[in-house]
């Protein structure tokens, strides 16, 4: 299934049930080419009961992306304003583009009793864990760096030098996997298995934590 949008997705009837209870912040990170956007979209398509935090970024929209759904696409001036107003719970520059998660995308839903799924880079995950110690960190890994590179080349949204930079960065990001609570490998052609695994992890954690 394409990462940009899941079409005509049938929701499985045997998905793990996500218990109600104390709201949980689920932080997902992955190196480029691991398929974290595809994972996130399928979670949404399968009706995962949570608020999906939308990250602000200065990078251009890719084909098929929607403002407010995939990202909050802003210019440099608007990103500066968000920083100045202390409106971002975490932010970083990644591949020469700025990314930041607005505080109200995480704190407000948690206060309203909703689970929240945030998609950030490895550095951002560490920041969120520091700010929200009970957060659940899930690292989505590609089967190999070679496969990650193949996926990035197939995406045709980045130049060859950019792809190489992302692959080189992915190697160092993979080393951070040990800092996460769980690692889920998104095998090629088995996206549904990866998402089922994430559903089960979250269900188990909420049960363990006394949901």
N, C-alpha and C positions, 0 to 999 in steps of 0.2 A: 504493500500500500504506500502511496506517495506521502511524504512528510507534510506537504503543503495543505492537504485536506483529505479527510477520510470520507469517501462517498458510499452511500447506501450500505453502511455498516450494520450488520445484524448483531445485536447484543447477546452474547452467550447467556444461557439460563443457569449455568453452573458456576458463575464467578463467585469467588469468596465474598461473603457478606462483610461489609465494613461496619463494625460496631459503632453505636453512638457513644457519646461520653465526652470526656475532656478533649477539647480541640487539639489537633496535632499539626505541627509544621513539618511538612515533608520537603526536604531539600534534595533536588536531583542535579547532579553534575556529570559531565562527560567530556572527553576530548572530541575534537571535530571528527566527524565521520562515524561516531558511535551510534547515531540515530536518536538522540534525545528528543528532538522535535517530533519525530514519528511516534516515539513512545508517549509523549505528552498528548499528541492528537488522538491516539487510540484510547488512552485513558479517558479523555473527554468524550469521545464517540461512544464508549462503553458506559457512559454515565457515572464515572467515578464521582462520588458525592463530596465535592470539595470546591473551594474557590481556587482557581488557577491564577496565580499572580502574574501580571503582565509587566515585563521589563521595558524600561525606556532605553532607547539606543539612538546613536547618531548615524548608524549605518543605513545605506539606502534600502528600500524595500526590494525584496526578491519577487520574481513572478509568482502570483498566487497568494502572497501574504496580505493580511488585512490589518490595518491600523486598529489597535485596541483589542485585537484577538491574538495575533502572533507577537507583536511588540507594540510599544508606543513609539512611533517614529518621530523624533524631534530634531531640530537643528542645534547647532552648537550654542546659540544664545539661550535657547530654552533649557538646554542641559545645564548651562551655567546658572540659570535662575533656580533650577531645582536644587543644585548644590548649595547655592547661596542661602536658600530658604530652609536648608537642612531637611529637605523633603525626601531624601533617599536614605533608605536603611543601610544600603551598601552600594558601592559603585567602583568601577575599575575600567582601565583602558585595555582592550583586548584586540589584537590585530589592528592597531591604530584607530579603532573605533571605541567610543565611550558607551558603557552599559551601566545601568543602575536600576535598582528595584525601589520604586516609591514606597515609603513607609506605610501609606494607607492601603497598599496592595497586600500587606501581610498583617500588620497590627490590628487594623479595623476588623477584618473577617475573624481573626482569632478571638477578639473581644466579643464578637457576635456569636461565638460558639461554633464557628465553622472550621473544618480542617482546611489547610492551605497547602497547595503544591507550588513550590518555587523552583525555577530553573535558572541556575547561576553557574559561573565558572568555579574552578577549584578554590581560588582565592575567596570568592564570594561565599562559598559554602562554609569556609572556616570562620568568616566574619559573622554569618548568621548563627552558627553554632555557639559563638562567643556571646552573641546578643540574646539568643534563645537557647539556653543549654539543653532543654529537653527536646530540641529538634531532632528528627530522624534523617540521617544522611544516607542517600543511596547513590552509588557511583555506577553509571551505565558505561560498560566497556565494549569496544569492538572486539571481534574474534581475534584480530591481529592488527598491527599497524599497517601492514600491507593491504588488508581489506579496507581499513579506514581510508587509505589513500585512493583505492579504487573507487570507493563511494564518493569521495570528494571530487574526483575527476569526472565521474559520471553525472554529478550534479550540474556541472558546467556553469557555475555562478562565480567562480574565482579563477584568477589567472594562474598559470603554472607556478610562478614564484610564490603566490599566496598559498597555493595548495601545499607546496613544500614547506612553507613556514608553519602551516597548521599541523602538518605531519611531524615536523621537528618538535613543535610545542607539545603535541600529543604524547610523545615519548616521555617527556618530563612529567606531564600531567598523570600518566599512568602510574608513576611512582607514588602519587598521593592517594591511590586507591585504598591503601592500608589505613588511612585516617578516617575512612567512612565506616558506617555501621554495617552496610551490606554492599556487595558488588554483584551486579546483574549483567551477564554477558548477553548482548543483543546479537545473536547469531544471524547470519544472512538468511533471509527467507523464513525466519522464525520469530517475527516481531510479536505475534500473539502470545507465544510462550513467555517472552520477556515481560510483557505487560501482565499476564496472569501471575507471574512470579512476584511482581511489584504489588499487585492487589493482595496477594497472600501475605507478603512481608508486612504491609501496613495493617491488615486485619489482625495478624498475630501480635504485632507491637501494641495495637490499641487494646487488645484483650489482655496482654501481659501487664499493661500499665493501668489496668483496672477501669477500662471503658465502661 
